[in-house]
Amino acid sequence: MKVNTADIVISAVKPEQYPNDGLPQIALAGRSNVGKSSFINKMINRKALARTSSKPGKTQTLNFFIINEIMYFVDVPGYGYAKVPKSERAAWGKMIETYITKSEHLKVVILIVDLRHAPSKEDVMMYEFLKHYKTPTMVVATKADKIPKGKWQKHLKVVKETLQMESTDSLVLFSSEKGIGKEEAWSTMMRYVNQKESQ
């Protein structure tokens, strides 16, 4: 997909602040510092629309980015970062849960994991949470450029097995650095968007 326009529209913390124009929404979840912002920037061909930070725990709101005026990327706060106070983490958790369970226009959640390591217990909890709410889920295993190509399948197998992925969920190999998997990620996302709209 060719992205011509991409802008941040609102940083929301509660449902009444979500855009209500009926456009499909794609949420991005993942551990702090796993590369969500880099993923967004790569997908929309921008260097810094989504702010990347060396300080984990930077995203503290639901950030809605409108893409080509036809859909939204929704960047949700990262999880699993110990230095953020527990009360703050609990508030983010509630905010994410409210969004995922209440948004009428959410088409798919992209769970971003680091291909180099087995998914963390927080990743597993997030995946189970999404499955509990029957949320369409797509897993993106990023940082593929950091692993020799010959070992990709082995690492993907670890991701699948650790998350106990359902066969209906998509798994895409990705690298923000090299653009590996970008086309596949777009076509997979659009399949979820179109599939849900045609039901």
C-alpha positions as CSV (number, residue, x, y, z in Angstrom):
1,M,0.0,0.0,0.0
2,K,1.2,3.5,-0.9
3,V,1.0,5.9,2.0
4,N,0.4,9.5,0.8
5,T,-0.7,11.1,4.1
6,A,-0.2,10.2,7.7
7,D,-0.8,12.4,10.7
8,I,-1.3,12.1,14.4
9,V,-4.9,13.1,15.2
10,I,-5.3,12.7,18.9
11,S,-3.7,11.2,22.0
12,A,-6.7,9.7,23.9
13,V,-7.1,8.2,27.4
14,K,-10.8,7.5,27.4
15,P,-13.5,6.3,25.0
16,E,-15.2,9.7,24.5
17,Q,-11.9,10.9,23.0
18,Y,-11.6,8.1,20.4
19,P,-12.2,9.3,16.8
20,N,-15.9,8.4,15.9
21,D,-15.7,8.8,12.1
22,G,-16.3,5.1,11.6
23,L,-12.9,4.5,10.0
24,P,-11.2,1.1,10.6
25,Q,-8.6,1.0,13.4
26,I,-5.5,-1.2,13.7
27,A,-3.9,-1.2,17.1
28,L,-0.3,-1.9,17.9
29,A,0.7,-3.6,21.1
30,G,4.0,-4.8,22.5
31,R,6.6,-4.5,25.1
32,S,8.2,-1.1,25.8
33,N,11.1,-0.7,23.4
34,V,10.2,-3.6,21.2
35,G,10.0,-1.2,18.2
36,K,6.4,-0.2,17.8
37,S,7.2,3.3,16.8
38,S,9.9,2.1,14.3
39,F,7.3,-0.3,12.8
40,I,4.8,2.6,12.4
41,N,7.4,4.9,10.8
42,K,8.5,2.2,8.4
43,M,5.0,1.2,7.4
44,I,4.1,4.9,6.6
45,N,7.5,5.9,5.1
46,R,8.2,8.5,7.7
47,K,11.3,9.0,9.8
48,A,9.7,10.3,13.0
49,L,5.9,10.6,12.9
50,A,5.7,8.1,15.8
51,R,8.3,9.2,18.3
52,T,10.9,6.5,19.0
53,S,12.7,6.8,22.3
54,S,15.6,5.2,24.0
55,K,13.5,5.6,27.2
56,P,11.0,2.8,27.5
57,G,7.5,3.6,28.8
58,K,7.3,6.8,26.7
59,T,3.9,6.2,25.2
60,Q,1.4,6.9,27.9
61,T,-1.7,7.5,25.9
62,L,-3.5,5.8,22.9
63,N,-2.1,7.7,19.9
64,F,-4.3,7.7,16.9
65,F,-2.5,8.2,13.5
66,I,-4.8,8.7,10.4
67,I,-3.4,7.0,7.3
68,N,-4.4,8.2,3.8
69,E,-7.6,9.5,5.4
70,I,-9.0,5.9,5.3
71,M,-7.9,4.2,8.5
72,Y,-6.1,4.6,11.8
73,F,-3.0,3.1,13.4
74,V,-3.5,3.2,17.2
75,D,-0.2,3.0,19.2
76,V,-1.0,1.8,22.7
77,P,1.3,2.1,25.7
78,G,4.1,-0.5,25.9
79,Y,4.0,-3.0,28.7
80,G,6.6,-4.8,30.8
81,Y,8.8,-1.9,31.7
82,A,9.8,-2.2,35.4
83,K,10.7,1.4,36.1
84,V,7.3,2.7,35.5
85,P,5.4,2.9,38.9
86,K,2.9,0.0,39.4
87,S,-0.1,2.4,39.7
88,E,0.8,3.9,36.4
89,R,1.2,0.5,34.7
90,A,-2.2,-0.5,36.2
91,A,-3.8,2.6,34.7
92,W,-2.3,1.9,31.3
93,G,-3.5,-1.7,31.5
94,K,-7.1,-0.5,32.2
95,M,-6.9,2.0,29.3
96,I,-5.7,-0.7,26.9
97,E,-8.4,-3.1,28.1
98,T,-11.1,-0.5,27.7
99,Y,-10.0,0.4,24.2
100,I,-9.7,-3.2,23.0
101,T,-13.0,-4.3,24.5
102,K,-15.0,-1.1,23.7
103,S,-13.8,0.2,20.3
104,E,-16.3,-0.6,17.7
105,H,-13.9,0.1,14.8
106,L,-10.9,-2.0,15.9
107,K,-10.2,-4.5,13.1
108,V,-7.1,-6.2,14.3
109,V,-4.4,-5.9,17.0
110,I,-0.8,-6.3,15.9
111,L,1.3,-7.8,18.7
112,I,4.9,-6.9,18.1
113,V,7.5,-9.2,19.5
114,D,11.3,-9.4,19.2
115,L,12.3,-12.3,16.8
116,R,15.6,-12.7,18.6
117,H,14.1,-13.8,21.9
118,A,11.2,-16.1,22.9
119,P,8.1,-14.0,23.7
120,S,8.2,-12.7,27.3
121,K,5.5,-13.7,29.8
122,E,3.9,-10.3,29.3
123,D,3.7,-11.0,25.5
124,V,2.0,-14.4,26.3
125,M,-0.4,-12.6,28.7
126,M,-1.2,-10.0,26.0
127,Y,-1.8,-12.7,23.4
128,E,-4.1,-14.7,25.8
129,F,-5.9,-11.5,26.7
130,L,-6.6,-10.8,23.0
131,K,-7.8,-14.4,22.5
132,H,-10.0,-14.2,25.6
133,Y,-11.8,-11.2,24.0
134,K,-11.8,-13.0,20.6
135,T,-9.9,-10.0,19.1
136,P,-8.4,-10.7,15.6
137,T,-4.7,-10.8,16.2
138,M,-1.6,-10.6,13.9
139,V,1.8,-11.1,15.3
140,V,4.8,-9.2,13.9
141,A,8.2,-10.6,14.8
142,T,10.6,-7.7,14.3
143,K,14.4,-7.2,14.3
144,A,14.8,-9.9,11.7
145,D,17.9,-8.2,10.3
146,K,19.7,-9.0,13.6
147,I,19.4,-12.8,12.9
148,P,21.0,-14.8,10.1
149,K,18.4,-15.6,7.4
150,G,19.0,-19.3,7.9
151,K,17.7,-19.1,11.4
152,W,14.5,-17.2,10.8
153,Q,12.3,-20.2,10.6
154,K,13.7,-21.6,13.8
155,H,13.0,-18.3,15.7
156,L,9.5,-18.0,14.1
157,K,8.7,-21.5,15.4
158,V,9.7,-20.4,19.0
159,V,7.4,-17.4,18.7
160,K,4.5,-19.6,17.5
161,E,5.0,-22.2,20.2
162,T,5.6,-19.8,23.1
163,L,2.5,-17.8,22.3
164,Q,0.6,-21.0,21.5
165,M,-0.7,-19.2,18.4
166,E,-4.0,-20.1,16.9
167,S,-3.6,-21.3,13.3
168,T,-6.0,-18.6,12.1
169,D,-3.7,-15.8,13.4
170,S,-1.0,-14.4,11.0
171,L,2.7,-14.3,11.8
172,V,4.8,-11.8,9.8
173,L,8.6,-11.6,9.9
174,F,9.7,-8.0,9.9
175,S,12.6,-5.6,10.1
176,S,12.1,-1.8,10.4
177,E,15.8,-1.4,9.6
178,K,15.7,-3.2,6.2
179,G,12.0,-3.1,5.4
180,I,11.8,-6.9,5.4
181,G,8.1,-8.0,5.5
182,K,6.7,-4.5,4.9
183,E,4.6,-5.5,1.9
184,E,3.4,-8.7,3.6
185,A,2.5,-6.7,6.7
186,W,0.4,-4.3,4.7
187,S,-1.4,-7.0,2.7
188,T,-2.1,-9.0,5.9
189,M,-3.5,-5.9,7.7
190,M,-5.7,-5.0,4.8
191,R,-7.1,-8.5,4.7
192,Y,-8.3,-8.1,8.3
193,V,-9.7,-4.6,7.5
194,N,-11.6,-5.7,4.4
195,Q,-12.7,-9.0,5.8
196,K,-14.3,-7.4,8.8
197,E,-16.0,-4.8,6.7
198,S,-17.5,-7.2,4.3
199,Q,-19.0,-9.4,7.0
